[in-house]
Amino acid sequence: MFLTESERIQTIKACRDCPMCHPVDLFAQITGKEANTPRGRGMTLWGLEKGLLSWESEGVSGIFYQAFLDGLPQEWCEGNYDFDELIIDARKTLVDKGLAPAAVSEIARRIQETGNPQGIQGKGVSAIMGQSPSGTPEIAVFLGSSARTERAQAAIALAEILRRLKIGFEVLEDETDSGFLLYQLGDFQAASAQAKKIADRLKKIHAKKLIVLSASAYRMITTRLARFGASLPEGLKVFHATEFLGELLEQEKLVFRKKLNKTVTYHDPCCLARFTYVLEPPRKLLAALCESPLVEMNWSGKQARSCGGCGGVPFTYPDISEKAGRIRVEEALKTKAAILASADPECEAMLTRVAQGIEVKDIVELVEEAI
């Protein structure tokens, strides 16, 4: 586990008595149940610690999988307790005891067989990205599972940008899931296996820059690979796609020839806003390519709400995930913006499913349309 035993106990004690982050726990907001609040989960863990409950007790497993793990409770917490890691640790215990929901082992099976949690037999990465400009590749590209399967628009747009700018790229033809979802679900054995696969495949690339489209894969590669015993190739620099495009903008290599004349609001992916702090690059890109100023939602930046795609909830409790997505879309509609932009194909997929009255786009798509 990623918490020390002392940190785990301190976090349980803090959470069991404190309602501070109740207003931002999205699962609890939707269900209206105390058991779904951080305090409710903390009290359950305290009961397990004291022998008042057992891991096999009815309802215990569900309580720990009824959480988005979007980092907002910790952002809200005066004590900065890592609530997400506490719940992931509980999930790991459930997986190790064979008590996790059936969806967890099913996701691991799909990833092992198809390289993505949806179990989709997608096209190869080269088929999505197309041909690179000739010459030595300057960058390598990691798409992530959503961009390789259900939401390839951002990947296609990125490839077109690179071709127009004559930036050579290489892809991982045998790219597989980053393992981030497995880590959040508590299946550390499967997550570790995926992390090592990714690290091994990255060692075969020639470029010294890796551009990642997926926000969760970016977090996994930059903050979790080493913890699972996998190391990046020496000298490899990792950028989220918006960071890379932002650098090109600053160097005046990226020029927008037709500005967007629609109002845009921006959804911060949780893995960028709160875990890897990629906040300004997406906003600078939008500021440069839009005629009108960006309209922020009430919950934005480090305090942005989840799109409903965190914590494995789309697989374990899809109805709750969908309701969370609708809440986020309703926030976007209040801004009167015509476009809801994000910086993650998974967020784009989640929000597109429930969006009505607003167009959902990845920033990379908007950049490609503007150059």
C-alpha positions in Angstrom: 0.0 0.0 0.0 1.1 3.6 -0.5 0.2 4.8 3.0 2.3 3.8 5.9 0.5 2.0 8.7 0.8 5.2 10.8 -0.7 7.3 8.1 -3.5 4.8 7.5 -4.5 4.9 11.2 -4.2 8.6 11.5 -6.4 9.1 8.4 -9.0 6.7 9.7 -9.2 8.5 13.0 -9.4 11.9 11.2 -12.1 10.9 8.7 -14.4 9.0 11.2 -15.1 12.1 13.2 -15.0 14.9 10.6 -17.7 16.1 8.2 -15.6 18.8 6.6 -15.5 17.3 3.1 -19.1 16.1 2.9 -20.1 18.9 0.6 -17.7 17.7 -2.1 -18.1 14.0 -2.0 -20.0 13.4 -5.2 -21.1 9.8 -4.5 -22.6 10.9 -1.2 -24.3 13.9 -2.8 -26.0 11.6 -5.4 -27.1 8.8 -3.0 -27.7 11.0 0.1 -26.3 8.2 2.3 -24.0 8.8 5.3 -22.2 5.5 4.6 -21.1 7.1 1.3 -19.4 10.1 2.9 -15.8 10.1 3.8 -16.8 10.0 7.4 -19.1 7.0 6.8 -16.3 5.1 5.1 -13.9 6.2 7.9 -16.3 4.8 10.6 -16.6 1.6 8.7 -12.8 1.2 8.6 -12.7 2.0 12.3 -15.3 -0.7 13.0 -13.1 -3.2 11.0 -10.0 -2.0 12.9 -11.7 -2.7 16.2 -13.3 -6.0 15.2 -16.9 -4.6 15.3 -17.2 -5.5 11.6 -15.5 -8.1 9.4 -14.5 -7.7 5.8 -17.1 -10.4 5.0 -19.9 -8.4 6.6 -22.8 -7.6 4.4 -22.4 -4.3 2.6 -18.8 -3.7 3.5 -17.3 -4.3 0.1 -19.8 -2.0 -1.6 -19.1 0.9 0.7 -15.5 1.1 -0.4 -16.3 0.8 -4.1 -19.0 3.5 -3.8 -16.4 6.3 -4.1 -15.1 8.4 -7.1 -11.6 8.8 -5.7 -11.3 12.1 -7.5 -9.1 13.8 -5.0 -11.6 16.6 -4.1 -12.0 15.5 -0.4 -8.3 15.9 0.2 -8.2 19.2 -1.6 -11.0 20.3 0.7 -9.4 18.8 3.8 -7.6 21.2 6.3 -5.5 18.3 7.5 -4.6 17.2 3.9 -5.4 13.6 4.7 -5.1 11.3 1.7 -8.6 9.9 1.7 -8.3 8.3 -1.8 -5.3 6.3 -0.8 -7.0 5.1 2.3 -9.9 3.8 0.2 -7.6 2.2 -2.4 -5.9 0.4 0.5 -9.2 -0.9 1.7 -10.0 -2.0 -1.9 -6.7 -3.8 -2.1 -7.6 -5.8 1.1 -10.9 -6.7 -0.5 -9.2 -7.9 -3.7 -6.7 -9.9 -1.8 -9.5 -11.5 0.2 -11.5 -12.3 -2.9 -14.3 -10.0 -1.7 -14.2 -7.3 -4.4 -17.1 -6.9 -6.8 -17.1 -9.2 -9.8 -16.5 -6.2 -12.1 -13.0 -5.8 -10.7 -11.7 -9.2 -11.9 -13.7 -8.8 -15.1 -11.8 -5.5 -15.9 -8.5 -7.2 -15.2 -9.4 -10.0 -17.6 -10.4 -7.6 -20.3 -7.2 -5.6 -20.0 -5.1 -8.7 -20.1 -7.0 -10.0 -23.2 -7.6 -6.7 -25.2 -5.4 -4.0 -23.5 -8.4 -1.9 -22.5 -11.0 -2.1 -19.7 -14.0 -2.0 -22.1 -12.8 -5.3 -23.7 -13.0 -3.6 -27.2 -10.9 -5.1 -30.0 -9.8 -1.7 -31.2 -7.7 -0.7 -34.2 -4.0 -0.6 -33.9 -2.4 2.7 -32.9 -0.9 3.3 -36.3 -4.3 2.9 -37.9 -5.6 5.7 -35.7 -2.6 8.0 -35.9 -1.6 7.4 -39.5 1.8 8.2 -41.0 4.5 10.3 -39.2 6.4 12.9 -41.2 9.7 11.5 -42.4 12.9 11.7 -40.4 13.9 10.8 -36.9 10.9 10.9 -34.5 11.1 13.9 -32.2 8.4 12.5 -29.9 6.6 9.3 -28.9 2.9 9.3 -28.3 0.9 7.4 -25.7 -2.9 7.5 -26.3 -4.5 5.7 -23.4 -7.4 3.2 -23.5 -10.3 5.7 -24.3 -8.4 7.3 -27.2 -7.6 3.8 -28.7 -11.2 2.6 -28.5 -14.3 4.7 -28.0 -12.9 8.3 -28.3 -10.2 8.4 -31.0 -11.0 12.0 -32.1 -8.3 13.6 -30.0 -5.7 11.1 -31.2 -6.6 11.7 -34.8 -6.4 15.5 -34.2 -3.0 15.2 -32.5 -1.6 13.3 -35.4 -2.8 15.9 -37.8 -1.3 18.7 -35.8 2.1 16.9 -35.7 2.0 16.3 -39.5 1.1 20.0 -40.2 4.0 21.1 -38.0 6.3 18.4 -39.5 7.0 16.9 -36.1 8.1 13.3 -36.5 6.4 10.9 -34.0 6.5 7.2 -33.1 3.8 5.2 -31.4 3.6 2.1 -29.3 1.9 -0.2 -31.7 1.4 -2.7 -28.9 0.2 0.0 -26.4 -1.8 -1.4 -23.6 -3.8 0.0 -20.7 -1.7 2.1 -18.2 -3.0 0.2 -15.2 -4.4 3.3 -13.5 -7.9 1.9 -13.3 -6.6 -1.4 -11.8 -4.7 0.6 -9.2 -7.8 2.6 -8.2 -9.8 -0.6 -8.0 -7.2 -2.1 -5.6 -5.9 -4.8 -7.9 -2.3 -4.1 -7.3 -1.0 -7.3 -8.8 -2.7 -6.6 -12.2 -1.7 -2.9 -11.9 1.9 -3.8 -11.3 1.9 -6.1 -14.3 0.5 -3.3 -16.5 3.0 -0.8 -15.2 5.9 -3.1 -16.0 4.5 -3.8 -19.5 4.3 0.0 -20.2 7.8 0.5 -18.9 9.2 -2.3 -21.0 7.5 -1.0 -24.1 8.7 2.6 -23.5 12.3 1.3 -23.4 12.0 0.4 -27.1 11.2 3.9 -28.3 13.8 6.2 -29.7 12.4 9.6 -28.9 13.3 11.4 -25.7 9.9 13.0 -25.2 6.7 11.1 -24.5 3.4 12.9 -25.1 0.4 11.4 -23.3 -3.2 12.2 -24.3 -4.9 10.4 -21.4 -5.0 12.3 -18.1 -5.1 9.1 -16.0 -2.3 7.5 -18.0 -0.3 10.7 -17.5 -0.8 10.4 -13.8 0.1 6.7 -13.8 3.2 7.2 -15.8 4.5 10.2 -13.9 3.6 9.3 -10.3 2.8 5.6 -10.0 4.9 3.5 -12.4 7.9 3.7 -10.0 5.8 2.7 -7.0 4.8 -0.5 -8.9 8.5 -1.4 -9.5 8.6 0.0 -13.0 11.0 2.7 -14.1 11.0 5.0 -17.1 13.9 5.0 -19.6 16.7 7.3 -18.5 16.3 10.8 -20.0 12.7 10.3 -21.1 10.6 13.4 -20.5 6.9 13.0 -20.1 4.4 15.7 -21.1 0.6 15.8 -21.1 -0.6 16.8 -24.6 -1.7 20.2 -23.4 1.8 20.9 -21.9 3.5 19.9 -25.2 1.1 22.1 -27.3 1.5 24.9 -24.8 5.3 24.8 -25.3 4.9 24.9 -29.1 2.6 27.9 -28.6 5.2 29.8 -26.5 7.9 29.0 -29.1 5.6 30.4 -31.8 5.7 27.1 -33.6 1.9 26.7 -33.1 0.0 29.5 -34.7 -3.8 29.8 -34.8 -5.0 31.0 -38.2 -8.8 30.9 -37.5 -9.9 31.7 -34.0 -12.9 29.9 -32.4 -15.9 32.3 -32.2 -17.9 30.2 -29.8 -17.8 30.6 -26.0 -16.0 27.8 -24.2 -16.0 26.5 -20.6 -13.3 24.1 -19.5 -13.6 20.9 -17.4 -10.4 20.1 -15.5 -9.7 16.3 -15.5 -9.1 15.3 -11.8 -5.8 13.6 -12.7 -4.5 16.9 -14.1 -6.0 19.4 -11.7 -5.3 17.8 -8.4 -2.7 15.1 -8.8 -0.3 16.5 -11.5 -1.2 20.2 -11.4 -1.6 20.7 -15.1 -3.8 23.7 -14.7 -2.4 26.6 -16.8 -1.4 24.9 -20.2 -5.0 24.0 -21.2 -6.2 27.5 -20.2 -3.4 29.2 -22.2 -4.3 27.2 -25.3 -7.9 28.1 -25.0 -7.1 31.8 -24.4 -5.0 31.8 -27.5 -7.4 30.0 -29.8 -10.8 31.5 -28.7 -12.1 35.0 -29.6 -14.0 35.2 -26.3 -12.5 34.8 -22.8 -12.8 31.3 -21.2 -15.9 31.1 -19.0 -15.1 29.1 -15.8 -17.6 26.9 -14.0 -18.2 27.5 -10.3 -16.2 24.3 -9.5 -13.0 24.6 -11.5 -9.2 24.3 -11.2 -8.2 22.4 -8.2 -11.8 22.3 -7.0 -13.3 21.0 -10.2 -15.9 18.3 -9.8 -15.5 14.9 -11.4 -17.1 14.0 -14.8 -18.2 10.7 -13.2 -15.3 8.7 -14.7 -13.1 8.3 -11.6 -12.7 5.4 -9.2 -13.9 2.7 -11.5 -17.5 3.9 -10.9 -18.5 3.7 -14.6 -17.9 0.0 -14.3 -19.1 -0.8 -10.8 -22.0 1.7 -10.5 -22.7 3.1 -14.0 -26.0 4.8 -13.0 -24.2 6.8 -10.4 -21.4 7.7 -12.9 -24.0 8.9 -15.3 -25.7 11.1 -12.7 -22.3 12.6 -11.8 -21.7 13.4 -15.5 -25.1 15.1 -15.7 -24.3 17.3 -12.7 -21.1 18.4 -14.4 -22.9 19.1 -17.7 -25.5 21.2 -15.8 -22.7 23.3 -14.3 -21.4 23.8 -17.8 -24.8 24.8 -19.1 -25.1 27.5 -16.4 -22.1 29.3 -18.0 -24.0 29.7 -21.3 -21.0 28.4 -23.1 -21.5 26.6 -26.5 -18.6 24.2 -26.0 -17.5 22.2 -23.0 -13.8 21.5 -23.5 -11.6 19.0 -21.6 -8.1 17.6 -21.8 -8.8 13.9 -21.6 -10.5 11.5 -24.0 -12.0 9.6 -21.0 -13.6 12.8 -19.7 -14.8 13.6 -23.2 -16.4 10.2 -23.5 -18.1 10.5 -20.1 -19.5 14.0 -20.7 -20.5 13.3 -24.3 -22.8 10.4 -23.1 -24.9 12.8 -21.1 -24.4 16.2 -22.8 -27.5 17.9 -24.1 -27.4 21.6 -25.2 -23.6 21.8 -25.3 -20.9 20.4 -27.5 -18.1 18.4 -25.9 -14.6 18.6 -27.4 -11.1 17.8 -26.4 -8.7 20.8 -26.4 -6.5 18.9 -28.9 -9.5 18.8 -31.4 -10.0 22.5 -31.0 -6.3 23.2 -31.6 -6.3 21.1 -34.8 -9.4 23.0 -36.1 -7.7 26.4 -35.4 -4.4 25.9 -37.1 
